[in-house]
C-alpha cells in the first residue's frame, strides 16, 4: 500500500458514522454542493486506488492461456485483502472535506473574476 493511502486510511474508520448535515452545509453554504464536492473527491480517490491496485496485481499476471498454470499466490491475496480492508473512498473523501483538506472552487466565481 502506498504511503498516501496509508496516511489517508490511518485516521479514517472503515465503518460508516453519521455526520451532521449542518457541518457539511457550513463548508459551502449548500448541502448538495458539499455532497457534489465530496463525490468528485471520492471518484478521484477511487481512480487512484484502482490504478494502484491494478499496477500491483499486474506483477502477478500470467500471460499464458493454460488453465493448469493458474495458481493462487499468497502475496496477491494479501494485497487484495489489504485493499478490501481500506475505508470506502466516500468515507475518505468525507473526512478530508470535513477536515478542510479538499480544495474546491465554484465555476461562477471564475466568471466574475
ROSE-4610 file (N, C-alpha, C; in Angstrom, 1 decimal, always signed):
// ROSE-4610
residu = [X/X/X/X/X/X/X/X/X/X/X/X/X/X/X/X/X/X/X/X/X/X/X/X/X/X/X/X/X/X/X/X/X/X/X/X/X/X/X/X/X/X/X/X/X/X/X/X/X/X/X/X/X/X/X/X/X/X/X/X/X/X/X/X/X/X/X/X/X/X/X/X/X/X/X/X/X/X/X/X/X/X/X/X/X/X/X/X/X/X/X/X/X/X/X/X/X/X/X/X/X/X/X/X/X/X/X/X/X/X/X/X/X/X/X/X/X/X/X/X/X/X/X/X/X/X/X/X/X/X/X/X/X/X/X/X/X/X/X/X/X/X/X/X/X/X/X/X/X/X/X/X/X/X/X/X/X/X/X/X/X/X/X/X/X/X/X/X/X/X/X/X/X/X/X/X/X/X/X/X/X/X/X/X/X/X/X/X/X/X/X/X/X/X/X/X/X/X/X/X/X/X/X/X/X/X/X/X/X/X/X/X/X/X/X/X/X/X/X/X/X/X/X/X/X/X/X/X/X/X/X/X/X/X/X/X/X/X/X/X/X/X/X/X/X/X/X/X/X/X/X/X/X/X/X/X/X/X/X/X/X/X/X/X/X/X/X/X/X/X/X/X/X/X/X/X/X/X/X/X/X/X/X/X/X/X/X/X/X/X/X/X/X/X/X/X/X/X/X/X/X/X/X/X/X/X/X/X/X/X/X/X/X/X/X/X/X/X/X/X/X/X/X/X/X/X/X/X/X/X/X/X/X/X/X/X/X/X/X]
num = [1/1/1/2/2/2/3/3/3/4/4/4/5/5/5/6/6/6/7/7/7/8/8/8/9/9/9/10/10/10/11/11/11/12/12/12/13/13/13/14/14/14/15/15/15/16/16/16/17/17/17/18/18/18/19/19/19/20/20/20/21/21/21/22/22/22/23/23/23/24/24/24/25/25/25/26/26/26/27/27/27/28/28/28/29/29/29/30/30/30/31/31/31/32/32/32/33/33/33/34/34/34/35/35/35/36/36/36/37/37/37/38/38/38/39/39/39/40/40/40/41/41/41/42/42/42/43/43/43/44/44/44/45/45/45/46/46/46/47/47/47/48/48/48/49/49/49/50/50/50/51/51/51/52/52/52/53/53/53/54/54/54/55/55/55/56/56/56/57/57/57/58/58/58/59/59/59/60/60/60/61/61/61/62/62/62/63/63/63/64/64/64/65/65/65/66/66/66/67/67/67/68/68/68/69/69/69/70/70/70/71/71/71/72/72/72/73/73/73/74/74/74/75/75/75/76/76/76/77/77/77/78/78/78/79/79/79/80/80/80/81/81/81/82/82/82/83/83/83/84/84/84/85/85/85/86/86/86/87/87/87/88/88/88/89/89/89/90/90/90/91/91/91/92/92/92/93/93/93/94/94/94/95/95/95/96/96/96/97/97/97/98/98/98/99/99/99/100/100/100/101/101/101/102/102/102/103/103/103/104/104/104/105/105/105/106/106/106/107/107/107/108/108/108/109/109/109/110/110/110/111/111/111/112/112/112/113/113/113]
x = [+0.8/+0.0/+0.9/+0.5/+1.3/+1.3/+2.3/+2.3/+1.1/+0.6/-0.5/-1.8/-2.0/-3.1/-3.1/-1.9/-1.8/-2.1/-1.7/-1.9/-3.4/-4.1/-5.5/-6.3/-6.0/-6.8/-6.4/-5.3/-4.8/-5.8/-6.3/-7.2/-8.6/-9.0/-10.4/-10.9/-12.1/-12.7/-13.3/-13.2/-13.8/-15.3/-15.9/-17.3/-18.0/-19.2/-19.9/-20.4/-20.1/-20.5/-21.4/-22.5/-23.3/-22.6/-23.0/-22.4/-23.5/-23.3/-24.3/-24.3/-25.5/-25.7/-25.3/-25.4/-25.0/-23.5/-22.8/-21.3/-21.0/-21.7/-21.4/-21.9/-23.0/-23.6/-22.7/-22.1/-21.3/-20.1/-19.6/-18.3/-18.6/-19.8/-20.1/-21.3/-22.1/-23.4/-24.6/-24.3/-25.3/-25.0/-25.9/-25.7/-25.4/-26.1/-26.0/-24.6/-24.2/-22.9/-21.8/-21.9/-20.9/-20.9/-22.0/-22.1/-21.5/-21.7/-21.1/-19.6/-19.0/-17.6/-17.0/-17.7/-17.3/-17.3/-18.4/-18.5/-17.4/-17.0/-15.9/-14.6/-14.4/-13.1/-13.1/-14.3/-14.3/-14.0/-14.5/-14.1/-12.6/-12.0/-10.6/-9.8/-10.2/-9.6/-9.8/-11.0/-11.3/-10.4/-10.3/-9.4/-8.0/-7.5/-6.1/-5.9/-6.8/-6.7/-6.8/-7.7/-7.9/-6.6/-6.0/-4.8/-3.7/-3.6/-2.5/-2.7/-3.9/-4.1/-3.8/-4.3/-4.0/-2.5/-1.8/-0.3/+0.3/-0.1/+0.5/+0.1/-1.1/-1.5/-1.0/-0.6/-0.1/+1.2/+2.0/+3.2/+2.9/+1.7/+1.3/+0.6/+0.3/-0.5/+0.3/-0.5/+0.0/-0.5/+0.4/+0.0/-0.1/-0.3/-0.5/-1.9/-2.4/-3.8/-4.0/-3.0/-3.2/-3.8/-4.9/-5.6/-4.8/-3.9/-3.1/-2.1/-1.8/-0.7/-1.3/-2.6/-3.3/-3.2/-2.6/-2.5/-2.6/-2.9/-3.1/-1.7/-1.6/-0.3/-0.7/+0.0/-0.3/-0.1/+1.0/+1.2/+0.1/-0.4/-1.5/-2.8/-3.0/-4.2/-4.1/-2.9/-2.7/-2.8/-2.4/-2.5/-4.0/-4.7/-6.2/-6.9/-6.6/-7.2/-6.9/-5.7/-5.3/-6.2/-6.4/-7.2/-8.7/-9.1/-10.5/-10.8/-9.8/-9.9/-9.9/-9.4/-9.3/-10.7/-10.8/-12.1/-12.6/-13.9/-14.5/-14.0/-13.8/-13.4/-14.3/-15.6/-16.6/-16.3/-16.0/-15.6/-14.4/-13.4/-12.1/-12.4/-13.2/-13.5/-14.2/-15.2/-16.0/-15.1/-14.2/-13.3/-12.3/-11.8/-11.0/-11.7/-13.0/-13.8/-14.1/-14.4/-14.7/-13.4/-12.3/-11.0/-10.4/-11.1/-10.6/-9.4/-9.3/-8.1/-8.5/-9.7/-10.1/-10.2/-9.6/-9.7/-10.8/-11.7/-12.7/-13.0/-13.6/-14.0/-15.3/-16.0/-17.2/-16.9/-17.6/-17.5/-17.9/-18.9/-19.4/-18.4/-17.6/-16.6/-15.6/-15.3/-14.3/-14.9/-16.2/-16.8/-16.7/-16.8/-16.8/-15.4/-14.4/-13.0/-12.4]
y = [-1.2/+0.0/+1.2/+2.2/+3.4/+4.2/+5.1/+6.0/+6.9/+7.4/+8.3/+7.5/+6.3/+5.5/+5.2/+4.9/+4.6/+5.8/+7.0/+8.2/+8.5/+8.3/+8.6/+7.7/+6.4/+5.4/+5.3/+5.8/+5.7/+6.3/+7.5/+8.2/+8.1/+7.3/+7.2/+5.8/+5.8/+4.5/+3.8/+2.5/+1.7/+1.6/+2.0/+1.9/+3.3/+3.2/+4.5/+5.1/+6.4/+7.1/+8.3/+8.6/+9.7/+11.0/+11.8/+13.2/+14.2/+15.3/+16.4/+17.1/+17.3/+18.0/+19.4/+20.0/+21.4/+21.6/+20.5/+20.6/+20.6/+19.8/+19.8/+21.1/+21.6/+22.8/+24.0/+24.1/+25.2/+25.4/+24.4/+24.5/+25.2/+25.0/+25.6/+26.5/+26.3/+27.1/+26.3/+25.1/+24.3/+22.9/+22.1/+20.7/+19.9/+20.2/+19.5/+19.8/+21.0/+21.4/+20.7/+20.6/+19.9/+18.4/+17.8/+16.4/+16.2/+17.2/+17.1/+17.2/+18.0/+18.1/+16.8/+16.3/+15.0/+13.9/+13.9/+12.8/+12.9/+14.1/+14.3/+13.8/+14.2/+13.7/+12.2/+11.6/+10.2/+9.5/+10.0/+9.5/+9.6/+10.7/+10.8/+9.8/+9.6/+8.6/+7.2/+6.9/+5.6/+5.3/+6.2/+6.0/+5.8/+6.5/+6.4/+5.0/+4.6/+3.3/+2.2/+2.3/+1.3/+1.1/+2.2/+2.2/+1.6/+1.9/+1.4/-0.1/-0.6/-2.0/-2.7/-2.2/-2.9/-3.0/-1.9/-1.9/-3.0/-3.1/-4.1/-5.5/-5.7/-7.1/-7.4/-6.5/-6.7/-7.5/-7.4/-8.2/-9.7/-10.0/-11.4/-12.0/-11.1/-11.6/-12.6/-13.6/-14.7/-14.4/-14.3/-14.0/-15.3/-16.4/-17.7/-18.1/-18.9/-19.3/-20.7/-21.3/-22.6/-22.5/-23.3/-23.3/-24.0/-24.9/-25.7/-24.7/-23.7/-22.8/-21.8/-21.7/-20.7/-21.3/-20.5/-21.0/-19.7/-20.0/-18.9/-18.4/-17.2/-16.6/-15.9/-16.2/-15.7/-14.2/-13.7/-12.2/-11.5/-12.0/-11.4/-11.4/-12.4/-12.5/-11.5/-11.3/-10.4/-8.9/-8.6/-7.3/-7.0/-8.0/-7.8/-7.6/-8.4/-8.2/-6.9/-6.4/-5.1/-4.0/-4.1/-3.1/-3.2/-4.4/-4.6/-4.1/-4.1/-3.5/-2.0/-1.4/+0.1/+0.7/+1.9/+2.6/+2.9/+3.0/+3.3/+4.7/+4.9/+6.3/+7.4/+7.1/+8.1/+8.5/+7.5/+7.9/+8.7/+8.3/+9.1/+10.5/+10.7/+12.0/+12.8/+12.2/+13.0/+13.5/+12.6/+13.0/+14.1/+14.0/+15.1/+16.4/+16.3/+17.5/+18.2/+17.4/+18.0/+18.5/+18.0/+18.5/+19.6/+20.1/+21.2/+20.8/+19.5/+19.1/+19.1/+19.4/+19.4/+20.8/+21.1/+22.4/+22.4/+23.3/+23.4/+24.9/+25.1/+26.5/+26.4/+27.4/+27.5/+28.0/+27.4/+27.9/+29.3/+29.7/+31.1/+32.1/+31.7/+32.6/+33.0/+32.0/+32.3/+33.2/+33.2/+34.0/+35.5/+35.8/+37.2/+37.8/+36.9/+37.4/+38.1]
z = [+0.0/+0.0/+0.0/-0.8/-0.9/+0.4/+0.5/+1.7/+1.8/+0.7/+0.7/+1.2/+0.7/+1.1/+2.6/+3.1/+4.5/+5.3/+4.9/+5.6/+5.6/+4.4/+4.3/+5.2/+5.2/+5.9/+7.3/+7.8/+9.1/+10.1/+9.8/+10.8/+10.4/+9.4/+9.0/+9.3/+9.9/+10.3/+9.1/+9.1/+8.0/+8.1/+9.2/+9.4/+9.1/+8.7/+8.5/+9.8/+9.9/+11.1/+10.6/+11.4/+11.0/+11.0/+10.1/+10.0/+10.1/+10.7/+10.8/+9.5/+9.0/+7.7/+7.8/+9.0/+9.2/+9.0/+9.4/+9.3/+7.8/+7.0/+5.6/+4.9/+5.3/+4.8/+5.1/+6.3/+6.7/+5.7/+5.1/+4.3/+3.0/+2.4/+1.1/+1.1/+2.1/+2.2/+1.6/+1.1/+0.4/+0.6/+1.2/+1.4/+0.1/-0.9/-2.2/-2.8/-2.7/-3.3/-2.5/-1.2/-0.4/-0.8/-1.0/-1.4/-2.8/-3.7/-5.0/-4.9/-4.1/-3.9/-3.3/-2.3/-1.8/-2.8/-3.6/-4.6/-5.7/-6.1/-7.0/-6.4/-5.2/-4.5/-4.3/-4.0/-3.8/-5.2/-6.3/-7.6/-7.8/-7.5/-7.6/-6.8/-5.6/-4.7/-5.2/-5.7/-6.2/-7.4/-8.3/-9.5/-9.1/-8.2/-7.7/-7.1/-6.3/-5.6/-6.6/-7.6/-8.6/-9.5/-9.9/-10.7/-9.9/-8.6/-7.8/-7.6/-7.4/-7.2/-8.5/-9.6/-10.9/-11.2/-10.9/-11.1/-10.2/-9.0/-8.1/-8.6/-9.0/-9.4/-10.8/-11.6/-12.9/-12.8/-11.7/-11.5/-11.4/-11.0/-10.8/-12.1/-13.0/-14.2/-15.0/-15.4/-16.3/-17.7/-18.6/-20.0/-20.8/-20.2/-20.9/-20.8/-21.7/-21.7/-21.1/-20.5/-20.0/-18.6/-18.4/-17.1/-16.0/-16.4/-15.4/-14.7/-15.3/-14.8/-13.8/-13.7/-12.8/-11.4/-10.5/-9.1/-8.2/-7.0/-6.0/-5.5/-5.5/-5.0/-3.7/-2.6/-1.3/-1.2/-1.9/-1.9/-2.6/-3.7/-4.4/-3.6/-2.9/-2.0/-0.9/-0.3/+0.8/+0.3/-0.9/-1.5/-1.7/-2.2/-2.4/-1.1/-0.1/+1.2/+1.9/+1.7/+2.2/+1.6/+0.3/-0.3/+0.0/+0.3/+0.7/+2.1/+3.0/+4.3/+4.4/+3.3/+3.3/+3.4/+4.0/+4.0/+2.6/+2.5/+1.3/+0.8/-0.5/-1.0/-0.5/-0.4/+0.0/+1.5/+2.3/+3.7/+3.8/+3.0/+2.9/+2.5/+1.4/+0.9/+1.9/+2.6/+3.6/+4.7/+5.2/+6.3/+5.8/+4.6/+4.0/+3.9/+3.5/+3.3/+4.6/+5.6/+7.0/+7.7/+7.3/+7.9/+7.0/+6.1/+5.2/+4.4/+4.0/+3.2/+1.7/+1.3/-0.1/-0.6/-1.7/-2.3/-3.4/-3.3/-4.4/-4.6/-5.8/-6.2/-7.0/-7.0/-7.8/-9.2/-10.2/-11.6/-11.8/-11.1/-11.3/-10.7/-9.7/-9.2/-10.3/-11.1/-12.2/-13.3/-13.4/-14.5/-14.1/-12.8/-12.4/-12.1/-12.1/-11.9/-13.0]
